[in-house]
Amino acid sequence: MLQLDSLRSSLIVSCQAYPGEPMRDPRTTAQFAQSAVIGGAAAVRVQGIADIQATRSAVEVPVIGLWKDGQEGVFITPTVHHALACAQAGAHIVALDGTRRPRPDGLSLQETITRVHGGSNALVMADCGSLADARAAEEAGADLIGTTLAGYTGERPKTTGPDLDLLRELAGSGLGVPIIAEGRIHTPAQGRQALDAGAFAVVVGTAITHPATITDWFASALSA
Ligand SMILES: CC(=O)N[C@H](C=O)[C@@H](O)[C@H](O)[C@H](O)COP(=O)(O)O
């Protein structure tokens, strides 16, 4: 089982392309992951069974795997079936929806996490949207708590940058599991702020691995 110490204060790079995009290809994901590792990523986060398999073969660092099914509600690794498939594909850590919303397979988060722990060696990262989610996810047995869904579930405002207020709340709440800052971290300075706010590690996706969005940032600034 993965020792989390290697991830302390580290950068984790999320490598994802979305349905219909030109870069939506497991080989491309794995190449992005390899490039991120060269640049100093201590772990990578990838979506989809084929992407997890390709990335696991391509890099030595821990792989956080998830499987998005759908585009709204509970769609990040929504069921225990999805979660076990991610573990089977080679994910060291399975990231799944860690909110308090009902899950499509009717299982509780606790039952889901128990089954992932029982059926694999993978750790579980609960992608949460609020402090209440995080408390419930820790109670349910999550090994890591991510702020991934802050701003996407209606419980928190969608901040322009990272939700530093939530990070501070989580850090001050006495949670006993590592808190991973994820979501809208767009600059190195924001990554540093997230660590200073109490994050154990920082996940950056779009700002490193989504060229269409990065290009739009530049293009919009030039045309303004
Ligand atoms: C809300 C949701 O679906 N988040 C997803 C989770 O895997 C990804 O689309 C994000 O890119 C990832 O969380 C990293 O965040 P950012 O791309 O903002 O650095």
The ligand as a MOL file (V3000), in Angstrom:
LIG
                    3D

  0  0  0     0  0            999 V3000
M  V30 BEGIN CTAB
M  V30 COUNTS 19 18 0 0 0
M  V30 BEGIN ATOM
M  V30 1 C -14.8490 19.4540 -10.8890 0
M  V30 2 C -14.1680 18.3940 -11.7340 0
M  V30 3 O -14.8110 17.7390 -12.5100 0
M  V30 4 N -12.8450 18.2490 -11.5320 0
M  V30 5 C -12.1030 17.2700 -12.2720 0
M  V30 6 C -11.6020 16.2360 -11.3910 0
M  V30 7 O -10.8910 15.3390 -11.6730 0
M  V30 8 C -11.1320 17.8270 -13.2880 0
M  V30 9 O -11.9070 18.2460 -14.3910 0
M  V30 10 C -10.2220 18.9990 -12.8630 0
M  V30 11 O -9.4360 19.3490 -13.9710 0
M  V30 12 C -9.3070 18.6640 -11.6970 0
M  V30 13 O -10.0600 18.5960 -10.5250 0
M  V30 14 C -8.1840 19.6720 -11.4630 0
M  V30 15 O -8.7190 20.9510 -11.2720 0
M  V30 16 P -8.2360 22.1950 -12.1630 0
M  V30 17 O -8.3510 21.7520 -13.6030 0
M  V30 18 O -9.1790 23.3050 -11.8200 0
M  V30 19 O -6.7810 22.5050 -11.7730 0
M  V30 END ATOM
M  V30 BEGIN BOND
M  V30 1 1 1 2
M  V30 2 2 2 3
M  V30 3 1 2 4
M  V30 4 1 4 5
M  V30 5 1 5 6
M  V30 6 1 5 8
M  V30 7 2 6 7
M  V30 8 1 8 9
M  V30 9 1 8 10
M  V30 10 1 10 11
M  V30 11 1 10 12
M  V30 12 1 12 13
M  V30 13 1 12 14
M  V30 14 1 14 15
M  V30 15 1 15 16
M  V30 16 2 16 17
M  V30 17 1 16 18
M  V30 18 1 16 19
M  V30 END BOND
M  V30 END CTAB
M  END
